[in-house]
Structure formats: structure tokens, C-alpha cells
Amino acid sequence: MIAKAQAPLTGILVALITPFTDDGSAMDKGRLKSHIDHMLDAGCHGLVPGGTTGEFTALSMEERKQNLELCIEYAAGRVPVVAGIGATTTKDCVELAEHAAKAGAAALMVVPPFYDPVNYEQLQELMSEIDAVSSLDIVFYNIPSASGMTLSPNEIAGLSTVGVKYLKDTSGNAPAFTELVFGLSDRITAFNGWDTLTFYGLAAGCKGSVWGASNVIPELSAQLWEAIAVKGDLKTGRELWSKIYPICKFLEEHNYPSAVKTGMELLGHRTGGLRKPFRLLQGEPRAELARLLQAAGLELVDS
């Protein structure tokens, strides 16, 4: 049995995009390596490929496995890589979990099966099977808008009995998140996953953030973590957040992977766009994002 990861996850964990070739037919290895180096050079603390921002539903099983292998290779031990393994069947989740453990992932991120929601008992069974085949710490990805599953803080903490150690909370429910950070921290470690609550989450004392916006603003993300979580400097944190918040608000108001990749393109980082039916933002939304990035002090390369 593979041993569980010893080092705790913490800090800014980038919900990583998946770069494609220009025709969208394949992942672009060169772009992926360059992007990972950029994230880590900027000071981010971990990588989470295979989630919403990574367009996992647009990838085949083999592409998902290859993507994880490449991320682990390119990270080269500098930071932990948390494998997103969410799928609509237990069979696929288990297969991806087994692969992630063999590939060297530090942990697994699991979103409940989407489209048709499972019940709590079925979710526990799924997590238990994933835990049994991987022996890796599990990050429960709480995103009711996609999974159709709304759990109480106690139910989420209860998943600790079936291998769940961490939570990525993308519910937007600040009171429930507060209960998980303060009242249930002995059972589960809660990370923020809702962009516009990042400042609050860090100020409240959560141990990290799984953050898609970091693909666009990695330096600002790392600076925010350093100011609030490390130094306890709320004044500097507020100054940084005043630049970051409008960008986060914009991302949440649009198709998230589309907006993130558009932001990267505006800053000169080629992504290969998205797989159809989705595409990069155009027209006024693109122009608005350009203005927000400039207002945050970032230099546009492509407007």
C-alpha cells in the first residue's frame, strides 16, 4: 500500500488550466511546462490539474492521465501536485485514483458525480473506494452548483472517516465555510475555492486556497498569501485585494475557464483556447477584462 503524503498541503494551490495546441487537437506540452514554471517562479505553492479550470470534462481518460504525468514531471518535486479525478462513475474515479497514486501525485481532488447528484451514503462509498485503492489524502471539491449536492458543514467533516482530509469549498456559503475553518478544523482542513471570498478565507485563517485566478495573476496571488497568511499584514492585504477583487468578480460572472484563458492571452501567454463549444471571450467582455488587468498594474501584450 502506498503511504499517505506526510507534508500538509498549504498556500496558494493553482487550479491549473490545460493548454492546447492551436487547433485544440491535443495538449501542448511546451505551453504546459512554461506555464508551470511561471506559476512556481511567481511563488505559488502547489498545482491542481484536472479540475474545472483545467476543463477536465473536455479531456479523454488518457489525456487526463497524460496531463497529470506531465504536471508531476514538470513540477519536478518543487511543489505538491494534487490530481483532479472527478468523474461520473466510480469505475473512472477509481481508475484515475490508481493512476494518480502510481504517477506520484501528493493527493487527490474529488468532485461528486455531476449531472445526476448522488446521496450522502453513495458519496461516502465513493470516497471509501478511492481511499482504498490510492491511500492518498483526498480533497473534497464542494461545488453544489455543478454537483447538485448541498452538504452541511457536519456532513462535509464527516467525510473524514472515508479518507477525506481537505476541502476545496466552492459553495460561496461564507457562514458554512467559517464553521468548517473554526469549528470543525480538527476533522477537515478547509481551503477556499470561491474567488471573491479569498481575502475573507485567508483572513479567517484557512490554510490555503485552490485558486483558478492564479493562472492569470500568480504574483499577486502569492503576495496576498504572504501578506495575510504569513505576515498578518491586513493593510497590505487590503491594498492587494483592491486590485485582485475586480478580476475575481469578473471571472465568476463568465464561463470560468474561458475568462481565465482570455486573461492569460491578454498577458501574452498562449493557451490554445478552449475546446468547442466553448471559446475565448470576445468583444466587450474581453475589453472589460483587459481594463481590469491594466487597473491591477499588469501589462497587456494582446488587447
C-alpha positions as semicolon CSV with decimal commas, in nm:
position;residue;x (nm);y (nm);z (nm)
1;M;0,000;0,000;0,000
2;I;0,130;0,345;-0,091
3;A;0,184;0,568;0,215
4;K;-0,017;0,882;0,259
5;A;0,158;1,212;0,196
6;Q;0,319;1,346;0,512
7;A;0,367;1,712;0,429
8;P;0,041;1,906;0,471
9;L;-0,099;2,098;0,177
10;T;-0,097;2,472;0,228
11;G;-0,075;2,806;0,048
12;I;-0,185;2,905;-0,300
13;L;-0,266;2,591;-0,497
14;V;-0,322;2,680;-0,861
15;A;-0,634;2,527;-1,017
16;L;-0,434;2,472;-1,334
17;I;-0,550;2,533;-1,690
18;T;-0,492;2,275;-1,962
19;P;-0,307;2,436;-2,256
20;F;-0,392;2,304;-2,601
21;T;-0,231;2,322;-2,939
22;D;-0,374;2,595;-3,160
23;D;-0,615;2,354;-3,333
24;G;-0,730;2,211;-2,999
25;S;-0,649;1,856;-3,102
26;A;-0,402;1,785;-2,824
27;M;-0,246;1,921;-2,509
28;D;0,054;2,142;-2,571
29;K;0,346;2,014;-2,365
30;G;0,565;2,318;-2,421
31;R;0,295;2,558;-2,311
32;L;0,219;2,346;-2,007
33;K;0,582;2,337;-1,894
34;S;0,624;2,709;-1,948
35;H;0,306;2,782;-1,755
36;I;0,401;2,561;-1,461
37;D;0,745;2,724;-1,441
38;H;0,575;3,064;-1,441
39;M;0,340;2,966;-1,158
40;L;0,621;2,832;-0,942
41;D;0,862;3,115;-1,017
42;A;0,587;3,354;-0,906
43;G;0,573;3,184;-0,567
44;C;0,267;2,958;-0,584
45;H;0,272;2,658;-0,352
46;G;0,103;2,375;-0,538
47;L;-0,068;2,264;-0,858
48;V;-0,415;2,117;-0,903
49;P;-0,462;1,989;-1,259
50;G;-0,779;1,817;-1,373
51;G;-1,039;2,045;-1,215
52;T;-1,296;2,287;-1,350
53;T;-1,036;2,540;-1,466
54;G;-0,850;2,254;-1,633
55;E;-1,157;2,166;-1,845
56;F;-1,144;1,805;-1,728
57;T;-1,481;1,727;-1,885
58;A;-1,334;1,807;-2,229
59;L;-1,046;1,559;-2,188
60;S;-1,040;1,187;-2,257
61;M;-0,930;0,948;-1,982
62;E;-0,593;0,905;-2,149
63;E;-0,548;1,281;-2,181
64;R;-0,628;1,324;-1,813
65;K;-0,365;1,069;-1,720
66;Q;-0,107;1,223;-1,953
67;N;-0,181;1,570;-1,822
68;L;-0,119;1,460;-1,463
69;E;0,201;1,278;-1,553
70;L;0,333;1,587;-1,731
71;C;0,241;1,816;-1,441
72;I;0,426;1,591;-1,197
73;E;0,726;1,574;-1,431
74;Y;0,738;1,950;-1,485
75;A;0,683;2,033;-1,117
76;A;0,993;1,818;-1,053
77;G;0,928;1,791;-0,682
78;R;0,921;2,166;-0,625
79;V;0,559;2,168;-0,507
80;P;0,288;1,906;-0,447
81;V;0,061;1,812;-0,736
82;V;-0,300;1,734;-0,642
83;A;-0,475;1,524;-0,907
84;G;-0,831;1,615;-1,002
85;I;-1,002;1,279;-1,055
86;G;-1,372;1,368;-1,057
87;A;-1,587;1,163;-1,296
88;T;-1,945;1,048;-1,340
89;T;-1,877;0,684;-1,249
90;T;-1,699;0,513;-0,962
91;K;-1,509;0,299;-1,215
92;D;-1,348;0,604;-1,378
93;C;-1,274;0,772;-1,043
94;V;-1,106;0,458;-0,913
95;E;-0,905;0,415;-1,233
96;L;-0,784;0,775;-1,217
97;A;-0,707;0,741;-0,844
98;E;-0,495;0,431;-0,900
99;H;-0,312;0,605;-1,181
100;A;-0,252;0,920;-0,974
101;A;-0,104;0,719;-0,688
102;K;0,134;0,538;-0,922
103;A;0,225;0,860;-1,103
104;G;0,335;1,031;-0,781
105;A;0,050;1,270;-0,700
106;A;0,056;1,417;-0,350
107;A;-0,321;1,399;-0,305
108;L;-0,649;1,364;-0,494
109;M;-0,925;1,617;-0,553
110;V;-1,268;1,460;-0,598
111;V;-1,583;1,637;-0,713
112;P;-1,903;1,434;-0,666
113;P;-2,052;1,284;-0,982
114;F;-2,225;1,564;-1,168
115;Y;-2,543;1,588;-1,379
116;D;-2,729;1,341;-1,155
117;P;-2,647;1,408;-0,787
118;V;-2,557;1,120;-0,556
119;N;-2,684;1,092;-0,199
120;Y;-2,461;1,113;0,107
121;E;-2,431;0,737;0,153
122;Q;-2,328;0,693;-0,211
123;L;-2,073;0,974;-0,175
124;Q;-1,922;0,807;0,131
125;E;-1,896;0,479;-0,056
126;L;-1,725;0,652;-0,350
127;M;-1,470;0,822;-0,126
128;S;-1,405;0,499;0,062
129;E;-1,331;0,310;-0,260
130;I;-1,097;0,587;-0,381
131;D;-0,919;0,587;-0,046
132;A;-0,876;0,210;-0,054
133;V;-0,710;0,196;-0,396
134;S;-0,486;0,503;-0,360
135;S;-0,408;0,559;0,009
136;L;-0,367;0,928;-0,082
137;D;-0,523;1,217;0,108
138;I;-0,846;1,329;-0,055
139;V;-0,956;1,688;-0,114
140;F;-1,336;1,700;-0,133
141;Y;-1,439;1,951;-0,401
142;N;-1,759;2,108;-0,271
143;I;-1,930;2,278;-0,564
144;P;-2,308;2,243;-0,529
145;S;-2,377;2,442;-0,847
146;A;-2,217;2,164;-1,052
147;S;-2,277;1,855;-0,840
148;G;-2,634;1,935;-0,732
149;M;-2,531;1,823;-0,384
150;T;-2,555;2,060;-0,087
151;L;-2,399;1,928;0,234
152;S;-2,398;2,071;0,584
153;P;-2,061;2,150;0,749
154;N;-2,103;1,843;0,970
155;E;-2,169;1,619;0,671
156;I;-1,859;1,752;0,496
157;A;-1,649;1,699;0,808
158;G;-1,797;1,351;0,836
159;L;-1,621;1,254;0,514
160;S;-1,301;1,245;0,720
161;T;-1,397;0,888;0,812
162;V;-1,361;0,778;0,448
163;G;-1,024;0,931;0,359
164;V;-1,111;1,299;0,311
165;K;-0,855;1,525;0,478
166;Y;-0,910;1,854;0,293
167;L;-1,193;2,059;0,147
168;K;-1,199;2,287;-0,154
169;D;-1,507;2,496;-0,080
170;T;-1,665;2,646;-0,391
171;S;-2,009;2,685;-0,239
172;G;-1,992;3,061;-0,180
173;N;-2,154;2,998;0,160
174;A;-1,935;3,206;0,391
175;P;-2,108;3,113;0,721
176;A;-2,079;2,740;0,646
177;F;-1,717;2,787;0,541
178;T;-1,649;2,972;0,866
179;E;-1,787;2,678;1,064
180;L;-1,552;2,444;0,877
181;V;-1,249;2,670;0,932
182;F;-1,311;2,730;1,302
183;G;-1,548;2,470;1,441
184;L;-1,453;2,156;1,250
185;S;-1,084;2,206;1,175
186;D;-0,992;1,904;1,388
187;R;-1,170;1,682;1,135
188;I;-1,106;1,851;0,799
189;T;-0,878;2,126;0,665
190;A;-1,083;2,376;0,468
191;F;-0,938;2,560;0,168
192;N;-1,120;2,843;-0,002
193;G;-1,223;2,779;-0,362
194;W;-1,460;3,070;-0,423
195;D;-1,265;3,353;-0,583
196;T;-1,440;3,652;-0,432
197;L;-1,411;3,503;-0,080
198;T;-1,035;3,455;-0,099
199;F;-0,946;3,756;0,114
200;Y;-1,201;3,658;0,375
201;G;-1,085;3,296;0,376
202;L;-0,721;3,383;0,429
203;A;-0,803;3,647;0,690
204;A;-1,023;3,394;0,869
205;G;-0,725;3,161;0,893
206;C;-0,784;2,892;0,634
207;K;-0,468;2,704;0,542
208;G;-0,480;2,772;0,172
209;S;-0,674;2,847;-0,142
210;V;-0,731;2,638;-0,455
211;W;-0,745;2,930;-0,694
212;G;-0,803;2,943;-1,069
213;A;-0,734;3,318;-1,089
214;S;-0,372;3,242;-1,002
215;N;-0,323;3,127;-1,362
216;V;-0,366;3,493;-1,457
217;I;-0,229;3,673;-1,150
218;P;0,020;3,434;-0,983
219;E;0,244;3,708;-0,844
220;L;-0,048;3,895;-0,687
221;S;-0,187;3,567;-0,551
222;A;0,141;3,477;-0,383
223;Q;0,180;3,831;-0,248
224;L;-0,169;3,816;-0,097
225;W;-0,086;3,490;0,078
226;E;0,241;3,628;0,210
227;A;0,079;3,947;0,337
228;I;-0,221;3,792;0,511
229;A;-0,139;3,431;0,598
230;V;0,232;3,467;0,669
231;K;0,279;3,823;0,797
232;G;-0,070;3,903;0,921
233;D;-0,045;4,237;0,741
234;L;-0,407;4,323;0,670
235;K;-0,323;4,673;0,544
236;T;-0,105;4,538;0,264
237;G;-0,354;4,257;0,210
238;R;-0,637;4,505;0,155
239;E;-0,427;4,703;-0,092
240;L;-0,355;4,387;-0,290
241;W;-0,716;4,272;-0,269
242;S;-0,839;4,602;-0,412
243;K;-0,652;4,507;-0,731
244;I;-0,745;4,140;-0,726
245;Y;-1,114;4,151;-0,631
246;P;-1,248;4,313;-0,953
247;I;-1,070;4,044;-1,156
248;C;-1,214;3,767;-0,937
249;K;-1,563;3,914;-0,963
250;F;-1,532;3,922;-1,342
251;L;-1,416;3,560;-1,359
252;E;-1,714;3,443;-1,155
253;E;-1,957;3,626;-1,383
254;H;-1,842;3,443;-1,700
255;N;-1,761;3,092;-1,812
256;Y;-1,470;3,042;-1,578
257;P;-1,214;2,857;-1,797
258;S;-1,294;3,092;-2,086
259;A;-1,232;3,400;-1,873
260;V;-0,914;3,262;-1,717
261;K;-0,764;3,166;-2,051
262;T;-0,865;3,500;-2,201
263;G;-0,684;3,678;-1,918
264;M;-0,372;3,477;-1,986
265;E;-0,391;3,552;-2,358
266;L;-0,421;3,924;-2,286
267;L;-0,098;3,899;-2,087
268;G;0,083;3,721;-2,368
269;H;0,054;3,359;-2,251
270;R;-0,076;3,139;-2,533
271;T;-0,324;2,877;-2,419
272;G;-0,462;2,723;-2,738
273;G;-0,808;2,842;-2,638
274;L;-1,085;2,604;-2,534
275;R;-1,242;2,301;-2,689
276;K;-1,576;2,359;-2,861
277;P;-1,845;2,454;-2,785
278;F;-1,655;2,693;-2,557
279;R;-1,418;2,964;-2,671
280;L;-1,217;3,263;-2,552
281;L;-1,410;3,578;-2,460
282;Q;-1,464;3,829;-2,738
283;G;-1,592;4,184;-2,777
284;E;-1,684;4,390;-2,471
285;P;-1,621;4,115;-2,211
286;R;-1,265;4,077;-2,342
287;A;-1,218;4,455;-2,339
288;E;-1,353;4,478;-1,984
289;L;-1,112;4,212;-1,862
290;A;-0,827;4,396;-2,031
291;R;-0,919;4,711;-1,840
292;L;-0,932;4,525;-1,510
293;L;-0,589;4,370;-1,566
294;Q;-0,443;4,709;-1,650
295;A;-0,603;4,862;-1,342
296;A;-0,427;4,595;-1,136
297;G;-0,094;4,713;-1,274
298;L;-0,045;4,432;-1,527
299;E;0,097;4,497;-1,872
300;L;-0,111;4,377;-2,166
301;V;0,056;4,212;-2,461
302;D;-0,258;4,132;-2,660
303;S;-0,564;4,354;-2,627
